[in-house]
């Protein structure tokens, strides 16, 4: 996860990363927070997660017995301070790209459970995870934003599956290399469809704004570019012939005559 974010060279530089329960591990909060990212996962059962991963600055017995949420144990800042130099060394290695997060996690997992550096890094992670759990419970907007982010990701995966299985679900590769090429081609076509939709929606939004259609422009801002009902995935692709220029402006003028709800449904 960190490797993808930190090595991102596109113009889009995300500051928040969301995932589901399966995308979390014991160091994500620590590493991403150290590098200025906010890790915002969605937990499948938040009640159970709080019951096993909420830590505090005091012993649980010192909290009011009537509290709805109570830490399960006290944090150990002394352990973090004692191992802080080793934690910094790990972070510097990640910053200099002399190692990867996957390598760090794999090596830490191979250590004995009582290894001090491993326990200190996990404890450092516990601080930020506990703060996030409290924010997640207390903030409905945060929960909505995390859910929306995951919905966008799921929409992308649905489109990619539709592209990959357009040939009636038949896979035409025999080797691992061919499988990699197949996957990259599916990714390329998926991104092309998203770009095509985004280009049309952006032009249509500009057209609505110029025409003074405030309501239509406001609705268009909520339309996702991940859609493929209007795309023929079963056609024949020819890359050798010269492409025919698409008149985007004419398409936008025709779309502008339709109600926005019809544009949203394809």
Backbone as JSON, one array per atom type, in Angstrom:
{
  "sequence": "XXXXXXXXXXXXXXXXXXXXXXXXXXXXXXXXXXXXXXXXXXXXXXXXXXXXXXXXXXXXXXXXXXXXXXXXXXXXXXXXXXXXXXXXXXXXXXXXXXXXXXXXXXXXXXXXXXXXXXXXXXXXXXXXXXXXXXXXXXXXXXXXXXXXXXXXXXXXXXXXXXXXXXXXXXXXXXXXXXXXXXXXXXXXXXXXXXXXXXXXXXXXXXXXXXXXXXXXXXXXXXXXXXXXXXXXXXXXXXXXXXXXXXXXXXXXXXXXXXXXXXXXXX",
  "N": [[0.82, -1.2, 0.0], [1.8, 1.32, 0.94], [4.0, 1.45, -0.77], [2.81, 1.79, -3.29], [1.52, 4.28, -3.01], [3.67, 5.99, -2.34], [5.36, 5.77, -4.5], [3.94, 6.84, -6.51], [3.63, 8.59, -9.49], [1.89, 10.19, -10.84], [-0.24, 13.02, -11.74], [-2.21, 13.18, -9.9], [-2.22, 13.25, -6.53], [-2.94, 11.54, -3.9], [-4.01, 12.06, -0.51], [-5.34, 10.65, 1.39], [-6.04, 7.3, 2.09], [-8.2, 4.64, 1.55], [-9.45, 1.44, 2.48], [-10.75, -1.94, 2.69], [-11.42, -4.26, 5.4], [-9.68, -6.38, 4.86], [-7.51, -5.18, 3.74], [-5.81, -4.2, 5.64], [-3.06, -4.04, 7.96], [-0.63, -4.59, 10.62], [1.02, -2.38, 10.61], [0.27, -0.35, 8.93], [-1.02, 2.1, 9.7], [1.02, 3.34, 11.17], [3.19, 3.65, 9.31], [2.04, 5.04, 7.1], [1.07, 7.36, 8.35], [3.44, 8.49, 9.25], [4.52, 9.38, 6.86], [2.82, 11.35, 6.07], [0.33, 10.62, 5.08], [-3.16, 9.81, 5.39], [-4.55, 7.02, 6.74], [-7.48, 5.38, 6.13], [-9.39, 3.06, 6.77], [-12.25, 0.87, 6.2], [-13.92, -0.92, 8.53], [-15.28, -4.15, 8.83], [-16.78, -5.06, 11.01], [-17.2, -2.85, 13.23], [-17.71, -2.71, 15.96], [-16.64, -5.09, 17.09], [-14.0, -4.64, 16.34], [-13.24, -2.36, 17.79], [-13.4, -3.49, 20.29], [-11.14, -5.03, 20.38], [-8.95, -3.56, 19.59], [-8.66, -1.0, 20.63], [-6.79, 1.28, 22.36], [-5.49, 2.96, 25.27], [-4.25, 5.8, 27.2], [-4.19, 5.29, 29.83], [-4.59, 2.76, 32.38], [-7.15, 0.33, 31.8], [-8.84, 0.0, 34.02], [-8.95, 2.47, 35.2], [-10.7, 4.03, 33.88], [-14.02, 5.36, 33.61], [-16.54, 3.22, 34.7], [-19.03, 3.29, 33.51], [-18.67, 4.04, 30.91], [-19.24, 3.85, 27.41], [-17.37, 3.14, 25.47], [-14.27, 1.68, 26.06], [-10.74, 1.49, 26.54], [-8.81, -1.46, 25.83], [-6.38, -2.02, 26.9], [-3.48, -0.42, 28.35], [-1.32, 1.8, 26.6], [2.18, 1.48, 25.69], [4.35, 3.68, 25.87], [7.02, 3.82, 26.6], [8.31, 1.65, 25.43], [8.2, 2.38, 22.72], [9.77, 4.7, 22.75], [12.23, 3.63, 23.53], [12.87, 2.05, 21.34], [12.9, 3.86, 19.3], [14.95, 4.81, 17.63], [15.5, 2.6, 15.97], [13.02, 2.38, 14.74], [12.98, 4.8, 13.33], [15.08, 4.26, 11.59], [13.98, 2.3, 9.97], [11.95, 3.79, 8.72], [13.46, 5.68, 7.31], [14.75, 4.03, 5.5], [12.58, 3.29, 3.95], [11.9, 5.8, 2.94], [14.12, 6.44, 1.39], [13.88, 4.54, -0.47], [15.3, 2.19, -0.38], [14.31, -0.13, 0.48], [11.16, -1.92, 0.63], [7.7, -1.63, 1.68], [6.46, -4.1, 1.74], [8.64, -5.8, 2.03], [9.56, -4.99, 4.55], [7.35, -5.68, 6.19], [7.32, -8.44, 5.77], [9.81, -9.23, 6.85], [9.52, -8.38, 9.52], [7.42, -9.99, 10.29], [8.68, -12.41, 10.3], [10.26, -12.29, 12.5], [10.7, -13.15, 15.98], [7.88, -13.14, 18.18], [8.34, -11.66, 20.44], [10.2, -9.81, 19.73], [11.69, -6.68, 20.15], [11.77, -4.38, 18.47], [9.83, -4.98, 16.58], [7.54, -5.16, 18.26], [7.53, -2.54, 19.21], [7.06, -0.99, 16.91], [4.54, -1.92, 16.24], [3.2, -1.02, 18.47], [3.44, 1.71, 18.17], [1.86, 1.96, 15.91], [-0.57, 1.29, 17.06], [-1.34, 3.59, 18.42], [-2.19, 5.49, 16.47], [-4.13, 4.01, 15.16], [-6.02, 3.69, 17.19], [-6.83, 6.35, 17.62], [-7.97, 6.82, 15.15], [-10.12, 4.99, 15.15], [-11.78, 6.1, 17.1], [-12.39, 8.55, 15.86], [-13.68, 7.55, 13.6], [-15.97, 6.37, 14.66], [-17.2, 8.59, 15.81], [-17.67, 10.38, 13.77], [-19.92, 10.82, 11.35], [-19.65, 12.0, 8.69], [-17.02, 11.17, 8.02], [-17.29, 8.38, 7.92], [-19.07, 8.18, 5.78], [-17.52, 9.23, 3.68], [-15.43, 7.37, 3.54], [-16.87, 5.08, 2.8], [-17.84, 5.92, 0.31], [-15.45, 6.17, -1.09], [-14.62, 3.5, -1.2], [-16.73, 2.48, -2.65], [-16.27, 3.67, -5.14], [-13.89, 2.41, -5.82], [-14.77, -0.25, -5.99], [-16.54, 0.0, -8.12], [-14.74, 0.51, -10.18], [-13.39, -1.97, -10.26], [-15.49, -3.63, -11.02], [-15.96, -2.69, -13.61], [-13.53, -3.35, -14.78], [-13.61, -6.13, -14.58], [-15.73, -6.59, -16.28], [-14.59, -5.83, -18.72], [-12.48, -7.67, -18.88], [-13.81, -10.1, -19.03], [-15.25, -9.99, -21.34], [-15.13, -11.66, -23.52], [-17.0, -13.75, -23.25], [-16.13, -14.75, -20.87], [-13.97, -16.36, -21.4], [-10.63, -17.17, -21.09], [-7.71, -16.45, -22.79], [-4.99, -17.24, -22.48], [-1.9, -18.92, -21.85], [0.5, -18.94, -20.52], [2.33, -17.48, -17.75], [3.39, -15.03, -18.45], [1.75, -14.27, -20.62], [-0.6, -14.06, -19.23], [-0.04, -11.85, -17.63], [0.17, -9.87, -19.62], [-2.45, -9.93, -20.58], [-3.85, -9.0, -18.33], [-2.79, -6.38, -18.13], [-3.65, -5.29, -20.53], [-6.4, -5.33, -20.13], [-6.5, -3.5, -18.05], [-5.61, -1.19, -19.4], [-7.67, -0.78, -21.34], [-9.8, -0.39, -19.6], [-9.05, 2.0, -18.29], [-9.06, 3.65, -20.53], [-11.8, 3.75, -21.14], [-12.77, 5.03, -18.84], [-11.44, 7.49, -19.07], [-12.55, 8.42, -21.46], [-15.26, 8.7, -20.71], [-14.94, 10.6, -18.66], [-13.95, 12.76, -20.09], [-16.12, 13.41, -21.74], [-18.06, 14.05, -19.76], [-16.82, 16.22, -18.52], [-16.71, 18.12, -20.58], [-19.45, 18.37, -21.03], [-20.27, 19.38, -18.57], [-19.0, 21.89, -18.61], [-20.43, 22.98, -20.74], [-23.04, 23.11, -19.69], [-22.65, 24.9, -17.57], [-21.87, 27.2, -18.96], [-24.22, 27.7, -20.26], [-25.8, 28.51, -18.25], [-27.21, 26.66, -16.78], [-27.64, 25.86, -13.82], [-28.65, 23.92, -12.06], [-28.51, 21.56, -13.59], [-25.72, 21.43, -13.96], [-24.89, 21.07, -11.33], [-25.92, 18.54, -10.77], [-24.49, 16.99, -12.58], [-21.95, 16.93, -11.49], [-21.99, 14.9, -9.72], [-21.95, 12.57, -11.08], [-20.51, 9.49, -11.84], [-17.56, 8.64, -13.67], [-17.22, 6.03, -14.22], [-18.62, 3.89, -16.09], [-20.26, 1.7, -18.35], [-22.38, 0.97, -19.91], [-22.93, 2.11, -22.35], [-20.92, 1.3, -23.94], [-19.58, -0.8, -26.4], [-18.48, -3.76, -25.68], [-18.06, -6.04, -27.04], [-17.12, -5.72, -29.53], [-14.86, -5.55, -32.4], [-11.5, -4.87, -32.22], [-9.31, -2.77, -33.88], [-6.09, -1.83, -34.39], [-4.31, -1.09, -36.29], [-5.36, 0.33, -38.42], [-6.03, 3.72, -39.45], [-7.32, 5.9, -36.99], [-10.67, 7.15, -36.69], [-11.6, 10.49, -36.28], [-13.22, 11.63, -33.37], [-16.02, 13.57, -32.9], [-16.23, 15.39, -30.34], [-17.48, 17.72, -29.45], [-19.9, 17.78, -30.88], [-21.12, 15.52, -29.85], [-21.44, 16.33, -27.21], [-23.25, 18.43, -27.52], [-25.51, 17.02, -28.32], [-25.94, 15.4, -26.08], [-26.51, 17.36, -24.25], [-29.1, 18.02, -24.77], [-30.58, 16.14, -23.59], [-32.3, 15.01, -20.59], [-30.68, 15.3, -17.4], [-30.86, 13.09, -15.73], [-31.18, 11.02, -17.52], [-28.74, 10.98, -18.8], [-27.21, 10.13, -16.66], [-28.01, 7.51, -16.36], [-27.08, 6.33, -18.6]],
  "CA": [[0.0, 0.0, 0.0], [2.7, 2.48, 1.0], [4.83, 1.46, -1.97], [2.02, 2.34, -4.39], [1.31, 5.71, -2.77], [4.92, 6.74, -2.31], [5.97, 5.73, -5.83], [2.99, 7.4, -7.47], [4.23, 9.68, -10.28], [0.85, 10.86, -11.61], [-0.59, 14.36, -11.27], [-3.12, 13.02, -8.76], [-1.46, 12.86, -5.35], [-3.9, 11.37, -2.8], [-3.54, 12.21, 0.87], [-6.1, 9.7, 2.2], [-6.2, 6.0, 1.44], [-9.2, 3.8, 2.2], [-9.49, 0.04, 2.09], [-11.63, -2.69, 3.58], [-10.73, -4.92, 6.51], [-8.63, -7.26, 4.36], [-6.37, -4.4, 3.29], [-5.11, -3.63, 6.79], [-2.11, -4.87, 8.7], [-0.24, -4.03, 11.92], [1.94, -1.24, 10.49], [-0.22, 0.62, 7.95], [-1.24, 3.41, 10.32], [2.31, 3.91, 11.56], [3.99, 4.04, 8.15], [1.36, 6.06, 6.3], [1.03, 8.6, 9.12], [4.8, 9.03, 9.26], [4.8, 10.01, 5.57], [1.85, 12.39, 5.78], [-0.93, 10.1, 4.53], [-4.15, 9.36, 6.35], [-5.09, 5.71, 6.44], [-8.89, 5.43, 6.54], [-10.05, 1.81, 6.37], [-13.6, 0.56, 6.65], [-13.92, -2.2, 9.21], [-16.54, -4.87, 8.61], [-17.53, -5.05, 12.28], [-16.5, -1.84, 14.01], [-17.86, -3.0, 17.38], [-15.63, -6.08, 17.44], [-12.66, -4.06, 16.16], [-12.98, -1.51, 18.95], [-13.22, -4.36, 21.44], [-9.85, -5.71, 20.36], [-7.86, -2.72, 19.08], [-8.7, 0.35, 21.18], [-5.82, 1.41, 23.45], [-5.55, 4.25, 25.94], [-3.05, 6.27, 27.92], [-4.3, 4.83, 31.22], [-5.05, 1.39, 32.54], [-8.6, 0.27, 31.61], [-9.56, 0.1, 35.29], [-9.01, 3.87, 35.61], [-11.76, 4.69, 33.12], [-15.35, 5.26, 34.2], [-17.18, 1.93, 34.38], [-20.22, 3.51, 32.71], [-18.32, 4.48, 29.55], [-19.63, 2.92, 26.35], [-16.12, 2.67, 24.87], [-13.14, 1.68, 26.98], [-9.56, 0.81, 26.0], [-8.61, -2.82, 26.33], [-5.16, -2.0, 27.69], [-2.69, 0.81, 28.33], [-0.21, 1.86, 25.66], [3.52, 1.41, 26.27], [5.22, 4.66, 25.19], [8.42, 3.56, 26.92], [8.82, 0.73, 24.41], [8.39, 3.15, 21.49], [10.93, 5.6, 22.96], [13.43, 2.82, 23.57], [13.17, 1.53, 20.0], [12.63, 4.92, 18.33], [16.04, 4.88, 16.64], [15.28, 1.53, 14.99], [11.83, 2.75, 13.95], [13.4, 5.83, 12.38], [15.91, 3.63, 10.56], [13.05, 1.65, 9.04], [11.27, 4.82, 7.94], [14.45, 6.26, 6.39], [14.94, 3.06, 4.42], [11.42, 3.42, 3.06], [11.97, 7.11, 2.27], [15.19, 6.39, 0.39], [13.51, 3.46, -1.4], [16.26, 1.08, -0.33], [13.5, -1.3, 0.77], [9.73, -1.71, 0.39], [6.86, -1.97, 2.82], [6.24, -5.55, 1.74], [9.84, -6.42, 2.61], [9.55, -4.69, 5.99], [6.32, -6.5, 6.83], [7.74, -9.84, 5.71], [10.89, -9.45, 7.82], [8.99, -8.25, 10.87], [6.6, -11.17, 10.56], [9.58, -13.54, 10.53], [10.88, -12.14, 13.82], [9.98, -13.71, 17.13], [6.83, -12.23, 18.61], [8.85, -10.82, 21.51], [11.19, -8.87, 19.21], [11.35, -5.35, 20.67], [11.5, -3.45, 17.38], [8.52, -5.34, 16.04], [6.51, -4.76, 19.21], [7.51, -1.06, 19.3], [6.4, -0.48, 15.7], [3.13, -2.23, 16.38], [2.65, -0.15, 19.51], [3.33, 3.02, 17.53], [0.69, 1.84, 15.05], [-1.76, 1.25, 17.91], [-1.73, 4.95, 18.78], [-2.94, 6.13, 15.39], [-5.34, 3.23, 14.9], [-7.0, 4.01, 18.24], [-7.37, 7.68, 17.32], [-8.84, 6.7, 13.97], [-11.34, 4.3, 15.54], [-12.63, 7.07, 17.79], [-12.89, 9.48, 14.84], [-14.6, 6.82, 12.73], [-17.24, 6.2, 15.39], [-17.77, 9.88, 16.16], [-17.85, 11.26, 12.62], [-20.68, 10.28, 10.22], [-19.07, 12.35, 7.39], [-15.85, 10.33, 7.75], [-17.77, 7.06, 7.5], [-19.63, 8.31, 4.42], [-16.43, 9.42, 2.71], [-14.73, 6.09, 3.39], [-17.74, 4.2, 2.03], [-17.86, 6.41, -1.07], [-14.16, 5.83, -1.71], [-14.64, 2.07, -1.5], [-17.69, 2.27, -3.74], [-15.58, 4.02, -6.4], [-12.94, 1.34, -6.12], [-15.53, -1.42, -6.4], [-17.05, 0.29, -9.47], [-13.62, 0.31, -11.11], [-13.14, -3.4, -10.39], [-16.59, -4.19, -11.8], [-15.71, -2.35, -15.02], [-12.39, -4.13, -15.27], [-14.07, -7.51, -14.77], [-16.55, -6.61, -17.49], [-13.67, -5.8, -19.85], [-11.69, -8.91, -18.9], [-14.65, -11.25, -19.35], [-16.11, -9.68, -22.48], [-15.11, -12.78, -24.44], [-17.81, -14.8, -22.62], [-15.39, -15.3, -19.74], [-12.91, -17.28, -21.84], [-9.28, -16.62, -20.97], [-6.91, -16.97, -23.9], [-3.55, -17.23, -22.22], [-1.39, -20.21, -21.37], [1.68, -18.75, -19.69], [2.23, -16.39, -16.79], [3.68, -13.79, -19.19], [0.54, -13.93, -21.35], [-1.58, -13.64, -18.23], [0.32, -10.48, -17.25], [-0.2, -9.0, -20.74], [-3.92, -9.89, -20.58], [-4.26, -8.12, -17.25], [-2.42, -5.0, -18.45], [-4.54, -4.84, -21.61], [-7.69, -5.04, -19.49], [-6.33, -2.25, -17.31], [-5.53, -0.11, -20.38], [-9.0, -0.54, -21.89], [-10.62, 0.17, -18.52], [-8.66, 3.4, -18.13], [-9.52, 4.38, -21.72], [-13.24, 3.98, -20.99], [-12.95, 6.05, -17.8], [-11.01, 8.76, -19.63], [-13.56, 8.81, -22.45], [-16.43, 9.19, -19.97], [-14.59, 11.83, -17.95], [-13.82, 13.82, -21.09], [-17.47, 13.8, -22.12], [-18.72, 14.69, -18.64], [-16.19, 17.52, -18.29], [-17.19, 19.02, -21.63], [-20.88, 18.61, -20.79], [-20.35, 20.26, -17.41], [-18.68, 23.23, -19.09], [-21.54, 23.43, -21.59], [-24.15, 23.45, -18.8], [-22.29, 26.1, -16.83], [-21.9, 28.33, -19.89], [-25.62, 27.96, -20.6], [-26.5, 28.97, -17.06], [-28.0, 25.58, -16.19], [-26.99, 25.61, -12.53], [-29.12, 22.65, -11.51], [-27.93, 20.48, -14.39], [-24.28, 21.36, -13.67], [-24.73, 20.51, -9.99], [-26.18, 17.1, -10.84], [-23.42, 16.34, -13.34], [-20.77, 16.79, -10.63], [-22.14, 13.68, -8.92], [-21.97, 11.41, -11.97], [-19.23, 8.78, -11.89], [-17.11, 8.31, -15.04], [-17.09, 4.57, -14.35], [-19.86, 3.35, -16.66], [-19.95, 1.03, -19.62], [-23.6, 0.54, -20.61], [-22.91, 2.66, -23.7], [-19.7, 0.82, -24.61], [-19.69, -2.13, -27.0], [-17.3, -4.54, -25.29], [-17.97, -7.25, -27.86], [-16.71, -5.35, -30.88], [-13.54, -5.96, -32.87], [-10.58, -3.73, -32.08], [-8.26, -2.72, -34.91], [-5.13, -0.81, -34.01], [-3.43, -0.77, -37.42], [-6.01, 1.31, -39.28], [-6.05, 5.07, -38.92], [-8.56, 6.14, -36.23], [-11.56, 8.23, -37.12], [-11.7, 11.51, -35.25], [-14.51, 11.71, -32.7], [-16.46, 14.95, -32.7], [-16.68, 15.49, -28.95], [-18.4, 18.86, -29.31], [-21.21, 17.39, -31.39], [-21.69, 14.59, -28.88], [-21.84, 17.11, -26.04], [-24.47, 19.17, -27.86], [-26.62, 16.08, -28.32], [-26.19, 15.0, -24.69], [-27.06, 18.51, -23.52], [-30.54, 18.09, -25.02], [-31.22, 15.09, -22.78], [-32.36, 15.28, -19.15], [-29.47, 14.82, -16.74], [-31.09, 11.74, -15.18], [-30.99, 10.05, -18.61], [-27.29, 10.89, -18.99], [-26.69, 9.38, -15.53], [-28.34, 6.09, -16.52], [-26.5, 5.85, -19.83]],
  "C": [[0.86, 1.26, 0.0], [3.53, 2.58, -0.27], [4.1, 2.09, -3.14], [1.85, 3.85, -4.22], [2.6, 6.5, -2.92], [5.59, 6.79, -3.68], [5.05, 6.24, -6.92], [3.61, 8.62, -8.17], [3.18, 10.43, -11.1], [0.59, 12.26, -11.04], [-1.52, 14.31, -10.07], [-2.33, 12.47, -7.58], [-2.42, 12.73, -4.16], [-3.24, 11.54, -1.44], [-4.23, 11.23, 1.81], [-6.25, 8.4, 1.42], [-7.18, 5.15, 2.24], [-9.12, 2.39, 1.64], [-10.49, -0.67, 2.99], [-10.78, -3.41, 4.62], [-9.55, -5.75, 6.01], [-7.39, -6.49, 3.91], [-5.57, -3.79, 4.41], [-4.07, -4.6, 7.34], [-1.64, -4.09, 9.94], [0.67, -2.81, 11.83], [1.43, -0.15, 9.54], [-0.39, 2.01, 8.54], [0.09, 4.09, 10.63], [3.07, 4.45, 10.36], [3.32, 5.17, 7.37], [1.3, 7.4, 7.04], [2.4, 9.27, 9.13], [5.1, 9.81, 7.98], [3.69, 10.98, 5.14], [0.56, 11.93, 5.14], [-1.88, 9.77, 5.68], [-4.7, 8.02, 5.89], [-6.5, 5.65, 7.0], [-9.61, 4.17, 6.09], [-11.49, 1.74, 6.85], [-13.57, -0.84, 7.26], [-15.29, -2.86, 9.08], [-17.4, -4.86, 9.87], [-16.8, -4.11, 13.23], [-16.6, -2.13, 15.51], [-16.81, -4.01, 17.84], [-14.22, -5.5, 17.34], [-12.3, -3.17, 17.34], [-12.7, -2.37, 20.18], [-11.88, -5.06, 21.5], [-8.67, -4.81, 19.99], [-7.88, -1.29, 19.59], [-7.81, 0.42, 22.41], [-5.89, 2.82, 24.02], [-4.26, 4.6, 26.65], [-3.07, 5.86, 29.39], [-4.75, 3.38, 31.24], [-6.58, 1.35, 32.41], [-9.4, 0.43, 32.91], [-9.73, 1.54, 35.76], [-10.07, 4.66, 34.84], [-13.11, 4.43, 33.79], [-16.03, 3.97, 33.75], [-18.4, 2.11, 33.49], [-19.94, 3.92, 31.29], [-18.71, 3.41, 28.53], [-18.4, 2.31, 25.7], [-15.0, 2.78, 25.89], [-11.96, 0.98, 26.32], [-9.42, -0.59, 26.59], [-7.31, -2.93, 27.13], [-4.46, -0.66, 27.54], [-1.57, 0.71, 27.31], [1.12, 1.84, 26.4], [4.45, 2.39, 25.56], [6.7, 4.43, 25.47], [9.06, 2.64, 25.89], [9.1, 1.46, 23.11], [9.62, 4.04, 21.61], [12.22, 4.8, 22.91], [13.85, 2.34, 22.19], [13.01, 2.59, 18.91], [13.72, 5.02, 17.26], [15.88, 3.81, 15.57], [14.06, 1.81, 14.12], [12.19, 3.8, 12.92], [14.24, 5.24, 11.26], [15.04, 2.93, 9.52], [12.38, 2.68, 8.13], [12.22, 5.48, 6.93], [14.7, 5.32, 5.22], [13.79, 3.1, 3.42], [11.48, 4.72, 2.27], [13.01, 7.11, 1.17], [14.96, 5.31, -0.65], [14.57, 2.37, -1.48], [15.56, -0.22, 0.06], [12.04, -0.94, 0.52], [8.94, -2.09, 1.63], [6.65, -3.48, 2.89], [7.43, -6.29, 2.33], [9.89, -6.21, 4.12], [8.57, -5.59, 6.71], [6.74, -7.97, 6.86], [8.84, -10.14, 6.74], [10.39, -9.35, 9.26], [8.15, -9.47, 11.25], [7.46, -12.39, 10.85], [10.26, -13.47, 11.89], [10.05, -12.86, 14.87], [8.99, -12.67, 17.64], [7.33, -11.27, 19.69], [9.92, -9.83, 21.03], [10.79, -7.44, 19.54], [11.02, -4.36, 19.57], [10.13, -3.72, 16.76], [7.41, -4.88, 16.98], [6.39, -3.24, 19.31], [6.8, -0.45, 18.09], [4.91, -0.75, 15.75], [2.48, -1.31, 17.4], [2.48, 1.27, 18.97], [2.11, 3.06, 16.61], [-0.6, 1.88, 15.87], [-2.25, 2.65, 18.28], [-2.64, 5.55, 17.71], [-4.19, 5.34, 15.02], [-6.41, 3.54, 15.94], [-7.63, 5.37, 18.0], [-8.33, 7.62, 16.14], [-10.16, 6.03, 14.32], [-12.3, 5.25, 16.23], [-13.22, 8.08, 16.8], [-13.94, 8.81, 13.96], [-15.96, 6.65, 13.38], [-17.95, 7.54, 15.56], [-18.16, 10.73, 14.97], [-18.62, 10.57, 11.49], [-20.11, 10.7, 8.86], [-17.86, 11.5, 7.03], [-16.3, 8.96, 7.27], [-18.35, 7.1, 6.09], [-18.54, 8.43, 3.39], [-15.66, 8.12, 2.47], [-15.56, 5.14, 2.54], [-17.78, 4.63, 0.56], [-16.57, 6.06, -1.8], [-14.12, 4.35, -2.09], [-15.63, 1.74, -2.61], [-17.07, 2.59, -5.1], [-14.6, 2.93, -6.8], [-13.65, 0.09, -6.62], [-16.11, -1.22, -7.8], [-15.96, 0.08, -10.51], [-13.37, -1.18, -11.33], [-14.26, -4.08, -11.18], [-16.39, -3.92, -13.29], [-14.56, -3.19, -15.57], [-12.78, -5.59, -15.48], [-14.92, -7.62, -16.03], [-15.68, -6.61, -18.74], [-12.94, -7.13, -19.99], [-12.51, -10.1, -19.38], [-15.59, -10.98, -20.51], [-16.18, -10.84, -23.47], [-15.81, -13.99, -23.79], [-17.04, -15.49, -21.49], [-14.27, -16.24, -20.11], [-11.55, -16.57, -21.77], [-8.38, -17.28, -22.02], [-5.41, -16.85, -23.63], [-3.16, -18.58, -21.62], [-0.21, -20.05, -20.43], [1.45, -17.58, -18.73], [2.48, -15.04, -17.47], [2.44, -13.34, -19.96], [-0.56, -13.47, -20.39], [-1.32, -12.2, -17.79], [-0.09, -9.5, -18.35], [-1.73, -8.84, -20.79], [-4.42, -8.92, -19.52], [-3.96, -6.65, -17.55], [-3.28, -4.44, -19.58], [-5.92, -4.5, -21.05], [-7.63, -3.74, -18.72], [-6.31, -1.05, -18.27], [-6.9, 0.23, -20.93], [-9.93, 0.07, -20.83], [-10.32, 1.65, -18.33], [-9.09, 4.24, -19.33], [-11.01, 4.71, -21.62], [-13.5, 5.08, -19.96], [-12.54, 7.43, -18.32], [-12.04, 9.3, -20.63], [-14.8, 9.39, -21.75], [-16.13, 10.51, -19.27], [-14.47, 13.01, -18.9], [-15.21, 14.33, -21.5], [-18.17, 14.56, -20.98], [-18.14, 16.07, -18.37], [-16.66, 18.54, -19.31], [-18.66, 19.37, -21.41], [-21.09, 19.53, -19.6], [-20.05, 21.71, -17.81], [-19.79, 23.82, -19.94], [-22.72, 23.89, -20.72], [-23.86, 24.75, -18.05], [-22.35, 27.33, -17.72], [-23.33, 28.71, -20.26], [-26.42, 28.45, -19.41], [-27.39, 27.93, -16.41], [-27.34, 25.14, -14.88], [-27.37, 24.25, -11.97], [-28.51, 21.46, -12.26], [-26.45, 20.31, -14.11], [-24.04, 20.74, -12.31], [-24.94, 19.01, -9.99], [-25.04, 16.37, -11.55], [-22.18, 16.09, -12.48], [-20.83, 15.52, -9.8], [-22.18, 12.42, -9.79], [-20.58, 10.78, -12.02], [-18.84, 8.5, -13.34], [-16.94, 6.82, -15.26], [-18.45, 4.01, -14.8], [-19.53, 2.72, -18.0], [-21.2, 0.52, -20.34], [-23.6, 0.99, -22.06], [-21.69, 2.21, -24.5], [-19.94, -0.58, -25.15], [-18.42, -2.92, -26.7], [-17.11, -5.78, -26.16], [-17.6, -6.93, -29.3], [-15.33, -5.89, -31.22], [-12.64, -4.73, -32.86], [-9.48, -3.85, -33.14], [-7.35, -1.54, -34.6], [-4.23, -0.39, -35.18], [-4.04, 0.3, -38.32], [-6.0, 2.68, -38.62], [-7.36, 5.35, -38.2], [-9.37, 7.27, -36.83], [-11.72, 9.21, -35.97], [-13.11, 11.56, -34.69], [-14.85, 13.17, -32.46], [-17.06, 15.08, -31.31], [-17.71, 16.6, -28.79], [-19.8, 18.52, -29.78], [-21.9, 16.43, -30.42], [-22.19, 15.33, -27.65], [-23.13, 17.87, -26.32], [-25.69, 18.25, -27.86], [-26.97, 15.64, -26.9], [-26.85, 16.12, -23.9], [-28.57, 18.64, -23.71], [-31.31, 17.07, -24.19], [-31.32, 15.52, -21.34], [-31.13, 14.67, -18.47], [-29.66, 13.41, -16.2], [-30.89, 10.67, -16.26], [-29.5, 9.89, -18.92], [-26.69, 10.01, -17.9], [-26.93, 7.89, -15.68], [-27.81, 5.51, -17.82], [-27.5, 5.81, -20.96]]
}
